[in-house]
Amino acid sequence: MKDFLNREVALDDYVIFKSPYSASLKLGKIIKFTPQYIRVEYPSWREGEMTSTTRRSTECVKVEGPDLTFFLLSKQNLS
């Protein structure tokens, strides 16, 4: 499957996607593929818990390298 920028996505890739309950963006990890969708796991609003959602792969943008490292090390990822 390919993301919004037409790049291949694979299991365990990190992607940015629109939050299911707000207009904010979330960082999540691909944990499963279905014929038309991907399942993305991301931090829940409850501290220490994870949740997941399904999205079309074209609704996500794969992130890697310095951009991903910066985001994971910044405090933005805590919410």
C-alpha angles and dihedrals in degrees: 000000000000132000129228091282091051094252121140115257125203139185112293093020116137118237138181115228141163113275113251094231105033143024093260126109124245135200115225143161124242108243103167144013126217124184092271107011145045125224113227124196119207140161114287123226085252109085114254096009129111128210134181141216137184122243137169107256089238089062090063135069119212115231127194143146122028094352092057093043092051093049094048092050095045126085090241089084093061096076 
